[in-house]
Amino acid sequence: MPHKLDALSLMDSVGPEVDEIGSINTIVVLKGGKLEGRNTDVLGIRNALLSTLSPEPEEGEREKEIKDESHHPWGKEKSGLIIGGGGTTRAAIYALSKMGLSPIHLINRDSDETRSIIESFPQYELVALEEEEQWGVKEAEACQVVVGAIPSFEPETEGEKKVYRLAEKVFRMGQEVVKRGEGRQRRLLEMAYKVSS
């Protein structure tokens, strides 16, 4: 960090997850000194979220959920949301999509960066969440998982403040849906980190 994308050019090979998400966070030294880039964020995000499910989930057995990526542990027609736009966001898109969550909404301070991410993943339904009006009851009821992938600092720019306002609406409406008894608890996975200067 923060070279998850730039370090790719130095690798002799990459893991299968890296081919799709395009960023690494781990370098494995193979026999002969060859370097292989991997992304352990994918497994970390996936396993952390799956570990929050009850031992007797509504659909299928827990073992099946962990082994079978085509399984929908949160049910069909459920969505997710990611806050951020860097390498961790790319890993989260891959992990949530493999768990059947679609669409995946993206909140980010930089609309050009968000557009670039969406273009990088044409195989998934990604939606830039840029205005509060885009998030209504339908979206709140469908959203089961939120992944935070931004550094921990106070918002200063207008773009950063907008991210916080959008996230607050998402969390508030999600809480209202659960209180009305119209859905189970949502999961929030915060990939907290701090950038030092």
C-alpha positions in Angstrom: 0.0 0.0 0.0 -0.3 2.4 -1.8 1.4 0.5 -4.7 -1.2 -2.3 -5.3 -1.6 -1.4 -8.9 1.9 -0.2 -9.8 3.7 -3.3 -8.4 2.0 -5.5 -11.0 4.6 -4.6 -13.7 7.4 -6.1 -11.5 5.8 -9.6 -11.2 6.8 -12.7 -13.2 3.3 -14.1 -12.7 0.0 -13.4 -10.8 -2.7 -15.4 -9.1 -6.0 -16.0 -10.8 -7.8 -13.4 -8.8 -5.3 -10.7 -9.8 -6.0 -11.3 -13.5 -9.5 -10.0 -12.9 -9.1 -7.4 -10.3 -5.8 -6.0 -11.5 -4.2 -5.3 -8.1 -1.9 -7.1 -5.7 -1.1 -6.8 -2.0 1.2 -9.7 -1.5 4.3 -10.9 -3.3 5.2 -14.5 -3.0 8.8 -15.5 -3.9 8.6 -18.8 -5.8 11.4 -21.3 -6.5 14.1 -19.8 -8.6 13.4 -16.3 -7.2 10.4 -15.6 -9.5 7.9 -13.2 -8.0 4.1 -13.9 -8.0 1.6 -11.2 -7.2 -1.4 -12.3 -5.1 -4.4 -10.4 -3.6 -5.3 -11.7 -0.2 -7.9 -9.0 0.3 -10.3 -11.1 -1.8 -10.2 -14.1 0.7 -10.1 -11.8 3.7 -13.3 -9.9 2.6 -15.1 -13.1 1.6 -14.2 -15.1 4.6 -14.9 -12.3 7.1 -18.4 -11.7 5.7 -19.2 -15.5 5.5 -18.1 -15.9 9.1 -20.9 -13.6 10.2 -23.6 -16.0 9.0 -25.4 -18.0 11.6 -24.5 -21.7 11.9 -27.9 -22.6 10.4 -28.4 -20.1 7.5 -31.7 -19.8 5.7 -30.4 -21.4 2.6 -28.2 -24.5 2.5 -25.4 -25.6 4.8 -22.6 -23.3 5.9 -20.0 -25.6 4.4 -21.7 -25.2 1.0 -21.6 -21.5 1.3 -17.9 -21.5 2.0 -17.0 -23.9 -0.8 -19.5 -22.9 -3.5 -19.0 -19.4 -4.8 -22.1 -19.6 -7.0 -24.2 -20.0 -3.8 -26.1 -16.9 -2.7 -25.5 -16.7 1.1 -27.7 -13.6 1.5 -30.4 -14.8 -0.9 -31.1 -14.1 -4.5 -31.6 -10.6 -5.9 -29.5 -9.0 -3.0 -27.0 -6.3 -3.5 -23.9 -4.8 -2.0 -22.2 -1.5 -1.6 -18.5 -0.4 -1.5 -17.2 2.9 -0.3 -13.9 3.7 -1.9 -12.1 3.5 -5.2 -8.6 1.9 -4.8 -7.2 -1.6 -4.9 -9.2 -2.8 -2.0 -12.4 -1.7 -3.8 -11.4 -3.9 -6.7 -10.9 -6.9 -4.4 -14.3 -6.2 -2.8 -16.1 -6.1 -6.2 -14.6 -9.5 -7.0 -15.5 -11.0 -3.6 -19.1 -9.6 -3.4 -19.8 -10.6 -7.0 -18.6 -14.1 -6.5 -21.1 -14.3 -3.5 -24.0 -13.4 -5.9 -24.5 -9.8 -4.8 -25.7 -7.6 -7.7 -25.8 -4.8 -8.4 -22.9 -3.5 -6.4 -23.2 0.2 -5.7 -20.0 2.3 -5.5 -19.6 5.5 -3.4 -16.4 7.4 -4.1 -15.2 11.0 -4.0 -13.8 10.9 -7.5 -16.3 10.2 -10.2 -13.6 9.7 -12.9 -12.0 7.0 -10.8 -15.4 5.3 -10.2 -16.1 5.4 -14.0 -12.7 3.8 -14.6 -13.5 1.0 -12.1 -16.9 0.3 -13.7 -15.2 0.1 -17.2 -12.7 -2.3 -15.7 -15.4 -4.8 -14.6 -17.9 -5.0 -17.5 -18.9 -8.5 -16.4 -20.5 -7.2 -13.2 -23.4 -4.8 -12.6 -21.8 -1.8 -10.9 -23.6 1.4 -10.2 -22.1 4.7 -9.3 -24.0 6.1 -6.3 -23.4 9.8 -6.6 -26.6 11.5 -5.4 -28.8 10.8 -2.4 -31.9 10.5 -4.6 -30.4 7.3 -6.2 -30.8 5.5 -2.8 -34.4 4.6 -1.9 -36.4 2.0 -0.1 -35.9 -0.6 -2.8 -32.1 -0.2 -2.7 -32.1 -0.2 1.1 -34.1 -3.4 1.3 -31.9 -5.3 -1.2 -28.5 -4.2 0.2 -27.1 -6.8 2.5 -23.3 -6.0 2.7 -21.3 -2.8 2.8 -17.5 -2.8 2.6 -15.7 0.4 3.6 -12.4 0.8 1.7 -11.3 4.3 2.5 -8.5 5.6 4.7 -9.4 6.9 8.2 -9.2 10.6 8.0 -11.7 13.5 8.5 -13.4 14.6 5.2 -12.1 17.9 3.9 -12.9 18.2 0.3 -16.5 18.5 -1.0 -16.1 15.1 -2.7 -15.1 13.5 0.7 -18.0 15.2 2.5 -20.4 14.0 -0.2 -19.2 10.4 0.4 -20.0 10.7 4.1 -23.5 12.1 3.4 -24.2 9.3 1.0 -22.9 6.6 3.4 -25.0 8.1 6.3 -28.1 7.8 4.2 -27.3 4.2 3.3 -26.7 3.3 6.9 -29.7 5.1 8.2 -32.1 3.5 5.7 -30.6 0.1 6.3 -31.2 0.4 10.0 -34.9 1.5 9.3 -35.4 -1.6 7.1 -34.2 -3.9 9.9 -36.2 -2.1 12.5 -39.4 -2.6 10.4 -38.6 -6.3 10.4 -38.2 -6.4 6.6 -34.8 -8.0 6.5 -32.0 -9.5 8.5 -29.1 -7.5 9.9 -26.8 -6.0 7.3 -23.1 -6.6 7.4 -20.5 -3.8 7.4 -16.9 -4.8 6.8 -14.5 -1.9 7.5 -11.1 -2.4 5.8 -9.7 0.3 8.0 -6.3 1.7 7.3 -4.5 5.0 7.7 -2.3 6.7 5.1 0.8 8.3 6.6 2.4 11.3 5.1 
